[in-house]
Amino acid sequence: MPSLNVSVIGSLEYSKQLGKKSGETDVTFYDLKKGETVITIVEPSRYPEKIQSLYYSAAFGEHAVLVAEKLDQYLGESLLMINACGVKDGTIVLRNYITEDQLKGFRKGTVLEGYEVMEDDPIKLGAKLVSLAEKPRQLQPGPGTLSVESAFNVRGIGTVALATVKSGTIKKHDQLKVLPGDKVAEVRSIQKHDVDFETAEVGDHVGLAMKGVEASDLDRGTVLTGDILKQTATITAKVEMIPYFQAQLHEGSTLHLGHWLQLNLARITKIADTGDKRPEMTITLERPLVHPTGVRAVLVYLDGGRLRVAGTVFLE
């Protein structure tokens, strides 16, 4: 079943023109279907009030659609969040007579320099997303890892987790570690958009019936894996601060650190000026962050004022 996960950011409910609404919390999901091809779309329905909504949406997508309909601080913050999350593939949709030239300064030095720019045409955009979804994926053998979006109990089935495969392959009857923590759960069944499958691969948005774990154990961001991942509670590293970030961080500042759908509360316990706009920080997390080696995490500062995306940090 060809599929693609897409973030649509910049115009609330724009995705109504692309697909059918399938769920809503602080983010809203839509499904765009053509034959067996399914596009899962997510929008930050509580943004700009909640920066967390923007983070979860940007972190979810393999392909980002930034709808540019107003040149304001929220367009800038959205662009910087997409860049911090490292979403390299995307599209910029121009609305309200905004031109590509007007966005050059916003895009410079970010992943969005490589995005295709197109006029506002939902039919053309939908066709493009379907075409992208139908491109063959490079399969990753080996143990699978999923990032949980939500979980609930279903009568007669038990615990069901909605999640996205981040690496490897998931199979029925796999024994998966529930991280952070020490529980293990068995995959009883796999569904992709209500169709049963024996396996799930990278990028698949799935529903898993689970044995040995309760829905209350599977908060958003929980990681299910058969692989070996790190659980980091304290990080000491140089932080790549976003140049436009104006708020002053200091020892004792409380922020959030994000990777996949985790956005964990953290505190700066030590900070040192290195003289190159890359301060070295020791950051202690309230809950361990689960991650493979060699990835970036996003720093979000809720009290950042006009810009709440603070920077990124490399996780060894």
C-alpha positions as CSV (number, residue, x, y, z in Angstrom):
1,M,0.0,0.0,0.0
2,P,1.8,3.2,-1.2
3,S,1.7,5.9,1.5
4,L,3.2,9.2,2.5
5,N,3.1,11.3,5.7
6,V,2.6,15.0,5.1
7,S,2.7,18.1,7.4
8,V,0.5,21.0,6.1
9,I,1.5,24.1,8.0
10,G,0.6,27.8,7.6
11,S,-3.1,27.9,6.9
12,L,-5.6,26.3,9.3
13,E,-7.9,23.7,7.7
14,Y,-6.2,24.0,4.3
15,S,-6.1,20.2,4.2
16,K,-9.9,20.1,3.9
17,Q,-9.2,20.8,0.2
18,L,-6.9,17.8,0.0
19,G,-8.5,15.0,2.1
20,K,-11.1,13.8,4.6
21,K,-10.7,14.7,8.3
22,S,-10.0,11.5,10.3
23,G,-9.2,12.8,13.8
24,E,-8.4,15.9,16.0
25,T,-6.6,16.7,19.2
26,D,-4.1,19.5,19.2
27,V,-3.3,18.3,15.7
28,T,-5.8,17.4,13.0
29,F,-5.4,14.4,10.7
30,Y,-6.8,14.1,7.2
31,D,-6.6,11.2,4.7
32,L,-6.2,11.6,1.0
33,K,-6.8,8.4,-0.9
34,K,-6.5,7.4,-4.5
35,G,-6.9,3.7,-5.2
36,E,-4.6,1.9,-2.8
37,T,-2.5,5.0,-2.2
38,V,-3.0,6.8,1.1
39,I,-1.6,10.2,2.2
40,T,-1.8,10.9,5.9
41,I,-1.9,14.6,6.5
42,V,-1.5,16.4,9.8
43,E,-2.1,20.1,10.6
44,P,-1.2,22.0,13.8
45,S,-4.8,22.9,14.9
46,R,-3.7,24.6,18.1
47,Y,-1.0,26.7,16.6
48,P,0.0,29.6,17.1
49,E,-1.4,29.3,20.6
50,K,0.5,26.1,21.3
51,I,4.0,25.8,19.8
52,Q,3.8,22.1,20.8
53,S,1.1,21.6,18.1
54,L,3.5,23.0,15.5
55,Y,6.3,20.8,16.7
56,Y,4.3,17.6,16.5
57,S,3.0,18.4,13.0
58,A,6.5,19.3,11.6
59,A,8.1,16.2,13.3
60,F,5.4,13.9,11.9
61,G,5.8,14.6,8.2
62,E,8.2,13.1,5.6
63,H,7.1,15.9,3.3
64,A,6.2,19.4,4.5
65,V,3.8,21.7,2.8
66,L,4.2,25.3,4.0
67,V,1.3,27.5,2.9
68,A,2.5,31.1,2.7
69,E,-0.5,33.3,2.9
70,K,0.8,36.1,5.2
71,L,4.3,37.4,5.8
72,D,4.3,37.5,9.6
73,Q,6.1,36.1,12.6
74,Y,4.1,32.8,12.5
75,L,5.2,32.1,8.9
76,G,8.8,32.7,10.1
77,E,8.4,30.5,13.2
78,S,6.8,27.7,11.1
79,L,9.6,27.8,8.6
80,L,12.2,27.6,11.3
81,M,10.5,24.7,13.0
82,I,10.3,22.8,9.8
83,N,14.0,23.5,9.3
84,A,14.9,22.5,12.8
85,C,13.0,19.2,12.4
86,G,15.1,18.6,9.3
87,V,12.2,17.9,6.9
88,K,14.3,18.0,3.6
89,D,11.4,17.3,1.2
90,G,8.6,19.8,0.8
91,T,6.5,22.2,-1.1
92,I,5.7,25.9,-0.6
93,V,2.2,27.0,-1.7
94,L,1.8,30.7,-2.5
95,R,-1.4,32.5,-1.6
96,N,-2.8,36.0,-1.3
97,Y,-0.5,37.3,-4.1
98,I,2.7,36.5,-2.1
99,T,5.6,35.9,-4.6
100,E,8.6,33.6,-4.5
101,D,10.9,36.6,-4.4
102,Q,9.3,37.8,-1.1
103,L,10.2,34.5,0.5
104,K,13.9,34.4,-0.5
105,G,15.0,36.0,2.8
106,F,12.9,33.6,4.8
107,R,14.2,30.5,3.0
108,K,17.9,31.4,2.8
109,G,20.1,28.9,4.7
110,T,17.3,26.5,5.4
111,V,16.1,23.2,4.0
112,L,13.3,25.1,2.4
113,E,15.7,26.5,-0.2
114,G,15.2,23.1,-1.9
115,Y,11.4,23.1,-1.8
116,E,9.3,23.4,-4.9
117,V,7.3,26.6,-5.0
118,M,3.8,26.5,-6.6
119,E,0.7,28.6,-6.8
120,D,-2.3,27.7,-4.7
121,D,-3.9,24.7,-6.5
122,P,-5.1,22.0,-4.1
123,I,-5.9,19.6,-7.0
124,K,-2.4,19.9,-8.4
125,L,-0.8,19.6,-4.9
126,G,-2.9,16.5,-4.2
127,A,-1.7,14.9,-7.4
128,K,1.9,15.7,-6.6
129,L,1.6,14.1,-3.1
130,V,0.0,10.9,-4.6
131,S,2.9,10.7,-7.1
132,L,5.4,11.1,-4.4
133,A,3.7,8.4,-2.3
134,E,3.8,6.0,-5.2
135,K,7.6,6.2,-5.6
136,P,9.3,3.0,-4.5
137,R,10.7,3.1,-1.0
138,Q,14.1,1.8,0.0
139,L,13.3,-1.0,2.4
140,Q,15.2,-1.2,5.6
141,P,15.8,-4.8,6.9
142,G,16.3,-5.4,10.5
143,P,14.4,-4.7,13.8
144,G,11.7,-2.1,13.5
145,T,11.1,1.1,15.5
146,L,7.8,3.0,15.8
147,S,6.9,6.4,17.3
148,V,3.5,6.3,19.0
149,E,0.9,9.0,18.2
150,S,-1.9,7.7,20.4
151,A,-3.3,4.6,22.0
152,F,-6.7,3.4,23.2
153,N,-8.6,0.2,24.1
154,V,-10.9,-1.5,21.7
155,R,-13.5,-4.0,23.0
156,G,-12.6,-7.5,21.9
157,I,-9.2,-6.5,20.7
158,G,-7.4,-4.8,23.6
159,T,-4.8,-2.1,23.3
160,V,-4.4,-0.5,20.0
161,A,-1.5,2.0,19.2
162,L,-1.5,4.4,16.3
163,A,2.1,4.9,15.2
164,T,4.6,5.5,12.4
165,V,7.4,3.2,11.5
166,K,10.7,5.1,11.8
167,S,13.2,2.4,10.9
168,G,13.4,-1.3,10.0
169,T,10.5,-3.7,9.6
170,I,7.7,-4.6,11.9
171,K,6.1,-8.0,11.8
172,K,3.2,-9.8,13.5
173,H,4.3,-11.4,16.8
174,D,7.3,-9.1,17.1
175,Q,8.3,-8.5,20.7
176,L,8.9,-4.8,21.1
177,K,10.4,-2.8,24.0
178,V,8.3,0.0,25.3
179,L,10.6,3.0,25.8
180,P,11.4,4.7,28.0
181,G,10.9,2.0,30.5
182,D,11.4,-1.7,30.7
183,K,8.1,-3.2,29.4
184,V,7.8,-5.5,26.4
185,A,4.8,-5.8,24.2
186,E,3.8,-8.3,21.5
187,V,2.4,-7.2,18.1
188,R,-0.9,-9.2,17.7
189,S,-1.9,-7.6,14.4
190,I,-1.0,-4.8,12.0
191,Q,-3.4,-2.6,10.1
192,K,-2.7,0.1,7.5
193,H,-5.7,2.3,7.0
194,D,-8.1,-0.5,8.2
195,V,-6.5,-3.2,6.0
196,D,-4.6,-6.2,7.7
197,F,-1.0,-6.7,6.8
198,E,1.7,-9.1,8.0
199,T,4.4,-6.5,8.0
200,A,5.0,-2.7,8.1
201,E,7.9,-0.8,6.7
202,V,9.5,2.7,7.1
203,G,7.0,5.5,6.7
204,D,3.9,3.3,7.2
205,H,1.3,4.8,9.4
206,V,-0.2,1.8,11.2
207,G,-2.6,0.6,13.9
208,L,-1.1,-2.1,16.0
209,A,-3.1,-4.4,18.3
210,M,-0.7,-5.0,21.3
211,K,-0.5,-7.7,23.9
212,G,1.2,-7.1,27.3
213,V,0.8,-3.4,27.5
214,E,-2.0,-1.0,28.4
215,A,-3.1,2.1,26.5
216,S,-2.1,4.2,29.5
217,D,1.5,3.0,29.0
218,L,1.6,4.4,25.5
219,D,1.7,8.2,25.6
220,R,2.3,10.3,22.5
221,G,6.0,9.9,21.7
222,T,6.5,6.5,23.3
223,V,8.9,4.4,21.2
224,L,8.2,0.8,20.4
225,T,11.3,-1.0,19.1
226,G,13.1,-4.3,18.5
227,D,16.3,-2.4,18.0
228,I,18.9,-1.0,20.4
229,L,18.3,2.6,21.1
230,K,19.6,5.1,23.6
231,Q,17.7,6.5,26.5
232,T,19.3,9.9,27.4
233,A,18.4,11.7,30.6
234,T,21.3,14.2,30.5
235,I,22.9,15.8,27.5
236,T,26.1,17.9,27.4
237,A,26.7,19.4,24.0
238,K,27.1,22.5,22.0
239,V,23.7,23.9,20.9
240,E,23.1,25.3,17.5
241,M,21.1,28.4,18.4
242,I,18.8,29.8,15.8
243,P,20.2,33.3,14.8
244,Y,16.9,35.0,15.2
245,F,16.2,33.7,18.7
246,Q,16.1,36.6,21.1
247,A,15.2,35.2,24.5
248,Q,18.0,34.8,27.1
249,L,18.6,31.2,28.3
250,H,20.4,30.7,31.5
251,E,21.1,28.0,34.1
252,G,17.7,27.0,35.5
253,S,15.8,27.8,32.3
254,T,13.0,25.3,31.6
255,L,12.5,24.2,28.0
256,H,11.5,21.2,25.9
257,L,13.6,18.8,23.9
258,G,12.0,17.1,20.9
259,H,12.8,14.0,18.8
260,W,10.3,12.1,16.7
261,L,7.0,12.7,18.6
262,Q,8.7,13.1,22.0
263,L,8.7,16.7,23.4
264,N,10.2,16.2,26.8
265,L,10.4,18.8,29.6
266,A,14.0,19.7,30.4
267,R,16.1,22.1,32.4
268,I,19.4,23.8,31.7
269,T,21.7,22.8,34.6
270,K,24.9,24.3,33.1
271,I,25.7,26.8,30.3
272,A,29.0,28.1,29.0
273,D,29.7,30.7,26.3
274,T,32.0,29.2,23.7
275,G,32.4,32.4,21.8
276,D,31.0,31.0,18.5
277,K,27.2,31.3,19.0
278,R,27.2,27.6,20.0
279,P,26.9,27.6,23.8
280,E,27.7,24.4,25.5
281,M,24.8,23.3,27.7
282,T,24.1,20.5,30.1
283,I,20.4,19.7,29.8
284,T,18.7,17.4,32.3
285,L,15.4,15.9,31.1
286,E,12.4,15.0,33.3
287,R,11.9,11.9,31.2
288,P,14.6,10.2,29.1
289,L,14.7,10.9,25.4
290,V,14.7,7.8,23.2
291,H,16.8,8.0,20.0
292,P,19.3,6.4,17.7
293,T,22.8,7.7,17.6
294,G,23.8,10.6,15.4
295,V,20.5,12.5,15.2
296,R,19.3,16.0,16.1
297,A,16.8,17.1,18.7
298,V,14.9,20.4,18.7
299,L,15.0,22.9,21.6
300,V,11.6,24.6,22.2
301,Y,11.3,27.5,24.7
302,L,7.7,28.2,25.5
303,D,8.6,31.6,27.0
304,G,10.5,32.7,23.9
305,G,8.1,35.4,22.9
306,R,8.0,36.0,19.1
307,L,10.2,33.0,18.4
308,R,9.8,29.8,20.5
309,V,12.1,27.6,18.4
310,A,15.4,28.0,20.1
311,G,17.8,25.7,18.3
312,T,19.0,22.1,17.8
313,V,21.4,19.8,19.6
314,F,23.3,16.8,18.2
315,L,22.6,13.5,20.1
316,E,25.5,11.0,20.1
